[in-house]
Amino acid sequence: MQTVCIMRALAPKPEVMFLDEPFSALDFEMTLFIRAKLQEAHLATGVSMVIVSHDLEDAVFLADQILLLTRRPTRIAELVPFPMPRPRTPEAVSDPEFVRVKAHTLEVFRREMQA
């Protein structure tokens, strides 16, 4: 179902695609599948994707830039670049740079929780 929604959104050849929690109702196997499909779509079309996620691993895996927000009133806590080459495989999550960036985003998240 999620794949069909993504393909339907790509059909009119948008410049930007907005995805709000695209993995929230999926099990891990399907999450890996949809991650791969989103990455394939990005590489094939060049469409920019803005993905809202509360899952730091999903955010880091798919992003070139991770925008971390504060609580209300919402502001930008930090913009974290992540230039890891594509395509990214599921094994990328154990790459030292991936682990470092994910740990940093978690640190920012925790800092903002305490603020």
SULTASUL-V424803 format. One record per residue. N is the residue number from 0. RES is the residue in three letters. SS is DSSP state (2 for helix, 1 for strand, 0 for the rest). D_LAST is the distance of its C-alpha to the last C-alpha in Angstrom with 1 decimal. Layout:
n = {N	N}
res = {RES	RES}
ss = {SS	SS}
d_last = {D_LAST	D_LAST}
This chain:
n = {0	1	2	3	4	5	6	7	8	9	10	11	12	13	14	15	16	17	18	19	20	21	22	23	24	25	26	27	28	29	30	31	32	33	34	35	36	37	38	39	40	41	42	43	44	45	46	47	48	49	50	51	52	53	54	55	56	57	58	59	60	61	62	63	64	65	66	67	68	69	70	71	72	73	74	75	76	77	78	79	80	81	82	83	84	85	86	87	88	89	90	91	92	93	94	95	96	97	98	99	100	101	102	103	104	105	106	107	108	109	110	111	112	113	114}
res = {MET	GLN	THR	VAL	CYS	ILE	MET	ARG	ALA	LEU	ALA	PRO	LYS	PRO	GLU	VAL	MET	PHE	LEU	ASP	GLU	PRO	PHE	SER	ALA	LEU	ASP	PHE	GLU	MET	THR	LEU	PHE	ILE	ARG	ALA	LYS	LEU	GLN	GLU	ALA	HIS	LEU	ALA	THR	GLY	VAL	SER	MET	VAL	ILE	VAL	SER	HIS	ASP	LEU	GLU	ASP	ALA	VAL	PHE	LEU	ALA	ASP	GLN	ILE	LEU	LEU	LEU	THR	ARG	ARG	PRO	THR	ARG	ILE	ALA	GLU	LEU	VAL	PRO	PHE	PRO	MET	PRO	ARG	PRO	ARG	THR	PRO	GLU	ALA	VAL	SER	ASP	PRO	GLU	PHE	VAL	ARG	VAL	LYS	ALA	HIS	THR	LEU	GLU	VAL	PHE	ARG	ARG	GLU	MET	GLN	ALA}
ss = {0	2	2	2	2	2	2	2	2	2	2	0	0	0	0	1	1	1	1	1	0	0	0	0	0	0	0	2	2	2	2	2	2	2	2	2	2	2	2	2	2	2	2	2	2	0	0	1	1	1	1	1	0	0	0	2	2	2	2	2	2	2	0	0	1	1	1	1	1	0	0	0	0	0	0	1	1	1	1	1	1	0	0	0	0	0	0	0	0	2	2	2	2	2	0	2	2	2	2	2	2	2	2	2	2	2	2	2	2	2	2	2	2	2	0}
d_last = {38.7	35.6	37.9	40.1	37.2	36.2	39.9	40.3	37.4	38.9	42.4	42.2	40.9	37.6	35.9	32.5	31.8	28.6	27.8	25.3	24.6	28.1	27.9	26.4	29.8	31.4	32.4	31.8	35.3	35.0	31.5	33.3	36.1	34.1	32.0	35.4	36.7	33.8	34.3	38.0	37.7	35.5	38.0	41.0	39.9	37.4	35.3	31.7	29.4	25.9	24.6	21.6	20.7	18.1	20.2	19.2	22.8	24.3	22.1	23.0	26.6	27.3	25.4	26.5	23.1	19.8	17.6	14.0	12.2	8.8	8.7	11.0	11.9	12.4	12.6	13.5	10.9	14.1	17.7	19.2	23.1	25.1	28.8	30.3	33.9	35.0	36.3	33.7	35.1	33.5	34.0	31.6	28.7	30.2	30.5	28.7	27.1	25.9	24.5	22.8	21.2	20.1	18.6	16.7	15.4	14.3	12.5	10.6	10.0	8.8	6.4	5.0	5.6	3.8	0.0}
